Amino acid sequence: NNTLSKPTAKWFDSTLVKLMFSGIETDPPPDPRNPRTFEEVYRREINSRTDDEGNLYVTHIPEDGEYNFGVFRELYFSTNGMVKLFSLDYTALDSSFQIENPEVFDTGYATFKIKNTGSKDLTISDVRINNMSYDFDLGKGSSTHILNARENDLVWVDIKTSNQSFQINDVVKITVEAESVALDDKPYIFTNSTNNFFVEEAREGDIKINKPNSKVVQINATNSEIYLEVENTGDATVILKDFYVDNENNTFVDKHYISGSPILE
């Protein structure tokens, strides 16, 4: 502020100022009238100086200067905090994804496409609808929840098993949490969210086993390999959960997808 010669709140949001204030205690020194170190002088000043609106400097600084920098990593701080060296970690710049075609249905599930737009592999760690976490499956990454760099996948969200439900025209918002590996194998965790949208009436789903491309290979008297080509013939995205022969108690022991994934558009 040119009139008062005091900083504005916006000044404290600049990266350079955050780097300057980072990593130093924010409590007042034991004896503000007689500081014994440069650090105590700093602590006295941020607890006495005010911005152009009369707010103490310390109100703009997180406790002990613990900023959550996306790119900068502390490398070296001198004893008095006068010299600071930071390394650059570009993980935050190289990690990104988009949520496409999100849909939540009144029968207890949601679907969307997720596209990794960055250059680092991501692990999808959480899916929330209106801030509540739900079980979810990825198509190609069904066993790992990994979304490789520059690739996309389908996501199926299971709302029903959480004993939750949404009604048609309820307003919802999907938030996805992802994790990539930063410097020193530290996790970099970030989120992306949709805009608000409305719950829809579920569309009819249906699947078909294409018999000409399916077969049973008998290995021995008790074991066989079954190859199935399954096609989505309905109007909704579906997930293949269980496979069984003759009755629901005779389920497949192992399932492997030669191509495609358990989620079918």
C-alpha positions in Angstrom: 0.0 0.0 0.0 1.7 3.2 -1.2 -0.2 5.4 1.3 0.5 3.4 4.4 3.9 1.9 3.3 2.6 -1.4 4.6 2.1 -4.7 2.7 -1.2 -5.9 1.5 -2.6 -9.4 2.1 -1.8 -10.2 -1.6 1.9 -9.6 -0.9 1.9 -12.5 1.5 0.6 -14.8 -1.2 3.6 -14.3 -3.5 5.9 -17.3 -3.8 9.0 -15.3 -3.0 7.5 -14.1 0.3 6.4 -17.6 1.2 9.9 -18.9 0.6 11.3 -16.1 2.8 8.9 -16.9 5.7 9.1 -20.7 5.4 10.5 -23.1 8.0 10.9 -20.6 10.9 9.0 -20.6 14.2 6.1 -18.2 14.3 5.6 -18.0 18.1 6.9 -14.8 19.8 10.4 -15.0 21.3 10.7 -15.6 25.0 11.7 -11.9 25.6 10.5 -9.7 22.7 12.4 -6.7 24.2 15.7 -8.5 24.1 16.0 -10.9 21.2 19.2 -12.9 21.2 19.3 -14.2 17.7 18.3 -13.1 14.2 15.5 -15.7 14.3 14.1 -14.2 17.5 14.2 -10.8 15.8 12.2 -12.2 13.0 9.7 -13.8 15.4 9.3 -10.6 17.2 8.7 -8.6 14.0 6.1 -10.9 12.5 4.2 -10.8 15.8 4.2 -7.0 16.0 4.2 -5.6 12.4 0.8 -5.3 10.7 -0.4 -5.2 7.1 -2.4 -2.3 5.6 -5.6 -3.6 7.3 -4.1 -3.8 10.7 -3.6 -7.6 10.7 -0.4 -9.0 12.2 2.1 -10.5 9.7 1.9 -13.8 11.6 -1.8 -14.1 10.6 -0.8 -14.6 7.0 1.9 -17.3 7.8 1.1 -20.9 8.6 2.3 -22.3 11.9 6.1 -22.4 11.9 6.2 -21.4 8.3 5.0 -24.9 7.1 3.9 -24.0 3.6 2.8 -26.8 1.3 5.0 -26.0 -1.7 4.1 -28.0 -4.8 7.5 -27.5 -6.5 10.0 -26.3 -4.0 11.7 -28.7 -1.6 13.8 -27.6 1.4 17.5 -28.4 0.8 19.4 -26.3 3.3 18.5 -23.7 6.0 21.2 -21.9 7.9 21.0 -21.9 11.7 19.5 -18.4 11.8 17.3 -18.8 8.8 19.0 -16.1 6.8 20.2 -18.4 4.1 17.8 -20.9 2.5 18.4 -23.3 -0.4 15.5 -25.1 -2.2 15.5 -27.8 -4.9 12.9 -27.8 -7.6 10.6 -30.8 -7.9 8.6 -30.8 -11.1 6.3 -33.6 -10.0 3.4 -31.2 -9.5 3.9 -29.8 -13.0 4.2 -33.3 -14.5 1.2 -34.7 -12.7 -2.3 -34.0 -14.0 -5.6 -35.7 -15.0 -9.0 -34.9 -16.3 -12.4 -36.3 -15.3 -14.7 -36.7 -18.4 -18.3 -37.7 -18.8 -19.2 -38.0 -15.1 -22.6 -39.6 -14.4 -24.3 -40.6 -11.2 -27.4 -42.7 -11.3 -30.3 -43.3 -9.0 -29.7 -47.1 -8.8 -26.5 -46.8 -6.7 -23.5 -46.4 -9.0 -21.6 -43.7 -10.9 -19.2 -43.8 -13.9 -16.7 -41.5 -15.6 -13.7 -41.5 -17.8 -10.3 -40.4 -16.4 -7.5 -39.2 -18.6 -3.9 -38.9 -17.4 -2.7 -35.7 -19.1 0.7 -35.6 -17.4 4.0 -37.4 -18.0 4.0 -39.4 -14.7 2.1 -42.6 -13.8 -0.7 -42.0 -11.3 -2.3 -44.1 -8.6 -5.9 -43.3 -8.1 -6.3 -43.4 -4.3 -9.8 -42.1 -3.6 -13.1 -41.2 -5.3 -15.6 -39.0 -3.4 -19.1 -37.9 -4.2 -20.2 -34.9 -2.2 -17.1 -35.4 0.0 -18.0 -39.0 0.9 -15.6 -41.8 -0.2 -16.9 -44.8 -2.1 -15.4 -48.1 -3.4 -14.4 -47.9 -7.0 -12.9 -49.9 -9.8 -10.7 -49.0 -12.8 -11.0 -50.8 -16.0 -7.5 -51.5 -17.2 -6.1 -50.7 -13.8 -8.6 -52.9 -11.9 -6.0 -54.6 -9.7 -3.6 -51.7 -9.2 -5.6 -48.5 -9.6 -2.7 -47.3 -11.7 -3.3 -44.9 -14.6 -0.3 -44.8 -16.8 1.0 -41.5 -18.2 -1.0 -40.2 -21.2 -3.5 -43.0 -21.0 -7.2 -43.0 -20.1 -9.5 -45.5 -18.3 -13.0 -46.0 -17.2 -14.0 -45.7 -13.5 -17.0 -47.5 -11.8 -18.1 -46.1 -8.4 -20.1 -48.4 -6.2 -22.5 -46.3 -4.1 -25.0 -49.0 -3.3 -22.8 -51.1 -1.0 -22.3 -48.1 1.2 -26.0 -48.0 2.0 -26.2 -44.6 0.4 -28.4 -43.5 -2.5 -29.1 -40.5 -4.6 -32.4 -39.4 -6.2 -32.9 -38.1 -9.7 -32.0 -34.4 -9.9 -29.9 -34.4 -6.7 -26.9 -32.2 -7.1 -23.6 -34.0 -6.9 -19.9 -33.4 -7.4 -17.2 -36.0 -7.9 -13.7 -35.5 -6.5 -10.8 -37.8 -7.4 -7.6 -38.1 -5.4 -4.4 -39.2 -7.2 -0.8 -39.9 -6.1 2.4 -39.8 -8.0 6.0 -40.3 -6.9 8.1 -37.2 -6.2 11.7 -36.6 -5.3 13.2 -39.0 -2.8 10.2 -41.4 -3.4 8.0 -39.0 -1.5 4.3 -39.1 -2.5 2.7 -36.1 -4.2 -1.0 -36.2 -3.6 -3.5 -34.0 -5.4 -7.1 -33.9 -6.4 -9.3 -32.8 -9.2 -13.1 -32.3 -9.2 -16.0 -32.0 -11.5 -18.5 -29.1 -11.5 -21.8 -29.7 -9.8 -24.2 -31.8 -11.9 -27.5 -33.7 -11.5 -28.2 -37.3 -10.7 -29.8 -39.1 -13.7 -32.2 -42.0 -14.0 -30.3 -45.2 -14.7 -30.4 -46.4 -18.3 -31.0 -50.1 -19.1 -27.9 -52.2 -19.2 -27.5 -55.5 -21.0 -24.6 -57.8 -22.1 -24.2 -60.6 -24.6 -21.7 -63.5 -24.8 -20.5 -63.8 -28.3 -20.6 -67.6 -28.7 -18.5 -67.9 -32.0 -15.6 -66.3 -30.2 -16.0 -68.1 -26.9 -14.9 -71.6 -26.0 -14.2 -74.1 -23.1 -10.9 -76.0 -23.0 -11.0 -79.0 -20.6 -7.6 -79.2 -18.8 -8.4 -82.3 -16.8 -11.4 -83.9 -15.0 -11.8 -81.0 -12.5 -10.3 -78.0 -14.3 -11.0 -76.1 -17.4 -10.2 -72.8 -19.1 -13.2 -70.8 -20.4 -12.7 -68.1 -23.0 -15.5 -65.6 -23.2 -16.1 -62.6 -25.5 -18.5 -60.3 -23.7 -20.2 -57.4 -25.5 -22.2 -54.5 -23.9 -25.4 -54.4 -25.8 -27.3 -52.0 -23.5 -27.4 -48.2 -23.1 -25.3 -47.9 -20.0 -21.7 -48.6 -18.9 -21.6 -51.9 -17.1 -19.0 -53.7 -14.9 -18.4 -57.5 -15.1 -18.3 -58.7 -11.5 -19.0 -62.4 -11.2 -18.6 -65.4 -13.6 -20.1 -68.8 -12.9 -20.9 -72.1 -14.6 -24.4 -73.7 -14.3 -25.1 -72.1 -10.9 -24.0 -69.1 -8.8 -22.0 -71.3 -6.4 -19.7 -72.6 -9.2 -17.8 -69.4 -9.7 -14.6 -68.9 -11.7 -11.5 -69.3 -9.6 -9.3 -66.9 -11.6 -10.2 -64.2 -14.1 -7.8 -62.6 -16.6 -8.8 -60.1 -19.3 -6.9 -60.9 -22.6 -8.1 -57.6 -24.0 -10.3 -54.8 -22.8 -11.3 -54.6 -19.1 -14.2 -55.5 -16.7 -15.8 -52.2 -17.4 -17.7 -52.0 -20.7 -19.0 -48.9 -22.3 
